[in-house]
Amino acid sequence: MKPLLIAVMGPTGSGKSDLAEALADRLGARLINSDAFQVYRGMDIGTGKSPRKAEYDLMDILDPSEPYGVGRFVEDASRAATVAFDFGRAAILVGGTGLYARALTEGYADLAPAPDPDLRARLAQTPLAALVAELGQKDPTLAAKTDLKNPVRVRRALEKLASPAVRLKPTLPDCRVVKLGLVMDPVVLAQIIESRTQAMMHNGWVAEVERLRDAGVRVGDPGMRAIGYQTIWDVIEGRTTREEAVLRIAHQTTAYAKRQRTWLRSEPRLNRIERSSTPERVEDAMQWIDLN
């Protein structure tokens, strides 16, 4: 039988990690992180890392100042899955970045590699007006499609233009893929998100960001694009209160969960799991695994 790759998907706060870890215990599988921000060290509270994070591949592998994207993820996750398969184990992919899971499981062939670090450094130091002028000169059509007031978008557009012609191809071994999508009532999920945001604040999220600042992390670094971190930065610098921050972050997270649900509606080969308790979800998951 082919080796097994399980992808546990769903909106933030839906219990993906709980299900993935329960399945890993049951199957003796290896866990692989597919969250774009849980790759960063020192960002535990705000990204919702599991207490069992030491059991995951691709978690805590970079500093928040380092870039990471789908191309590198596909390479890294393919390598991690191969190691699990070589030891006769299943692999379980879990995280909130739907693009990562889809790129790995659906065999995307047009994934550009990460841009040259020197290019990224130059773009980061260049004023927005100069970046906009450069983009307009190099590709007016792309410039017209880009939010020219957003420096991150403008830099990404220029990086795309500078990407080499050779494209990355996924190297995931031939395996059986089972994708599980957690379904939750949006009202219940919004309540969970609000409670979780309050708990994150209570558990030391502000202190976490202060430690990152003291270590030299800047507000514009890639890791700080994770939901909530720039708002916590505002708390530290006195631009907002903790109470206002909780409301803002909960609102942003709920909006993000809505986008995740929209994304999952178009996910190929997704097996939906609608029950809410982890033991019930494990049993439902095992049925889908047996059927696929």
N, C-alpha and C positions, 0 to 999 in steps of 0.2 A: 504494500500500500504506500502511496505517496506520503511524504511528510506533511504535517498539518500546520497551517498558519491561520490563526483566528484574529480577526480585527474587531475589537469592541469599540463601538462608536456611539455618539449621543451628545446632546447639549451639555454644557457645563453645569455641574451640580446634579446630574442625573444618576450618579453612582457607578460610573464606568470602572473606576479603580477597584471598587469593592467586588464587582462581578469578575473582572479580569483576575484579581488575586485569588478569589475563590476557585475559579476555573484552573488557575495555575497549580493550586494545591491539589485539586482533584486529578489533574492530568500529568502532574510533574513537568509542567511547561515552563519555558523561559519567558519573562516579561520584557517587552521592548517599548520604550516610551515613544509616543508619536505626538507630543505636545511641543509646539515651537518654542515655548519659553521655559519648560522644565529642563531643557538642556543646560540652563545657566546655573552656575554655582552661586550659593548665597541668596537665592530667590526661592525660598521654601514656602513661606507663609502665603504670600500673595499669589503664587501660582498653584497652590493647593497640592503640593507634593505629598505623596503617601508616606506614613511612618515607615513603610517597608521599602523605601526608595533604594536601599542598597541591593535589592533583588532585581532592579531594572537595568537593562542596557540603555545607553543613550540618555542618561539622566546625570546632571552635574558634570558635564564634559567640557564646558566652556566658561570663560569669564563673560560677564554681561557686556563687555566692550567689544566682543568678537561677533562677527556676522555669522548667521546660519540660515540655510534656506532649503528648499525642497530638493534641489539637486544633490546636495551633500547628504541630506537625510536618506534619500533612496540608496545611495552608496552604503551609508553606515548601517541602515536597517537591513539591507540585503546581506551584508557581512555578518551581522548579529544573528539573523535567521539561519544562515548557513552553518554557523557554529552550533546552534541548537540542534539543527537537523543532523549534523555529523555525530552528535552525541545521542542520537535516537530520541530527541525530545521535540515536542511541539513548541511553537512560538506563538505568543499572544501579544498583539500590537494594541496599545491602548493610549488614547490621548484625544484632545479636543480639536486638533488641527486636521480637518477633513481632507484638505488637499494632500497632506502627507500620506494619509492612509490610501487615498484613491490613486495617487501616483505610484505607490508601491504595488498595490494589488491589481491595478488595471493595466499595468505595463506601459506607462507613458514612455514614449521614445524621444520626445523633444524637450528635454530638460537641460537648460544651459548650466554650465558649471558656475561656481561662484566667481565673481569678477576679481581681477587682480587686486591684491591688498594695497598696492601703491596707488591705483586708480581710486579706490574707496577713500584712502587718506586724502588725496588731492581734492576730491569732490566734497568731502566733509569740511575742508578748510576754505572752500570757495563760497563767496557770498551768493545768496539766492539769485539776485539780479544777473550776475555773471553766468550762473548755471542756466537760467532761462534763456539768455542770449545764445549760449553755446548750443542748447538743445534746438532752438529755433533755426540756427544756422545749419546744423547737421541733419535735422529731419523735421521740417515744418509740419508734416502730417502727424507725426507722433506728438509733437509739441501741442497741436490743436486738440489732441485727445487726453492730454495730461493736465492735472490740476496744478497750474503754475504757481499757485500760492502755497503749495505744500512742498517743502524742501525734500522730504523723504521721497515723494512721488517723482520729483524732477531728477533726483540723484539716481533712482531706480531706472528711469527712462534712459539716462545717459549710460548707465551700466549695461543695460540691454543692448544698446547700440555698439558697445565696446566688446561684447561677448564674442569669443572666438567662434568660427564657423562649425567646429566639431561639436557635436551634441552628446550629452551623456545618455547611455542606454541602461535601463535597469538590469541588474544581474541577479535578481531573485531566482533561486533554484526552482525547478519544476516541483510544484507542491499543490496540495489541496487547500483552497482558500474558502473560509467560512466567515462572512461578515455579519455581525450582530449589531442591530441598532436599537438603543433603548428609547422607548416612547414614554413621555410623561405629560400629564395635564399642565398646560402653561401656567395656570394660576398657582397650582401647587409648587411648580418649579420656581416661580418668582418668589414665593414665600421662603423656599429653601435657600435661594440665592441671598435674600436679605438677611436671613439668620446667619448664613455662613460668612457674609461680609462683616457683620457685627462681631462674630467670633474671631475672625482674622485680626480685626483691630484690637480686640481684647487680648489676643495671644501674642501681640508684639510686632505687628506689621510696621509700625512707625520706627521702632528700634531696628528692625531689619534693614529698612531703607537708610537709616542713619549710618549703620555699619557699612553699607555699600558706598555711601558718600565718603565716609572716612577712608575707605580703601581706594578711592580715586575714581569710582564710577561716576559718569556724568549723566545728566538728565537726558541728553540726546543719544546715549548709547543704545545699541540694538535691543538689549534686554529690557530697557526702561520703556519700550513700547507695549509691554504687557499691560493689560487692563489694570488700572488702579495705581500703578507705581508713580506716574507723574502727579496724580492727585495727592498721594502721600507725600511726595516732594513738596507740594504746595502747603501741606499741613506743617511740615518741618520749617518752611520758610515763612510761616505766618500768614499765608494768603487765603487760607480757609481753615475751618475748624474740623475737629474729628467727626462731629455729628454731621456736618455738611458733606464731608468726604464719604462717609458711609452711604448716605443717600445717593450721591453722585455715582459712586462705584457700583452700587446695587443696580442703579438704572442702566449704566453702561453694560454691565454683565448680563442683565435681562435682555437688552437689545441684541447683544452678541449671541445669546442662546437662541433667540428668534432666528437669526441668520443661520445658525448651525442647523436648526430644524428645517429651514428652507433648503439648505445644501443637501441634507440627508434624504429629502424627498426625491432627489434625482440620482441617488447613489445606486449604481448597478449592483445587482445580486444581494441586496440587503435583506436580511431576515429580521423582522421586527419582533421585539420582546416588550410586551405591554404590562406584565405584572410588576409590582413595585418592590417586593422583598427580595433580598439577595438569594436566599435558598430557592425560592420559586424561579427566579431568573436563571439560576444555575441549571435547574431541571429543564427549563425551556431551551436554554442554550445547548444542552446535551442532546436534546431531540433534534435541533437543527444540525448539529455536528454529525449525528448519526445519519440524517437524511441526505446530507450533501456528500 
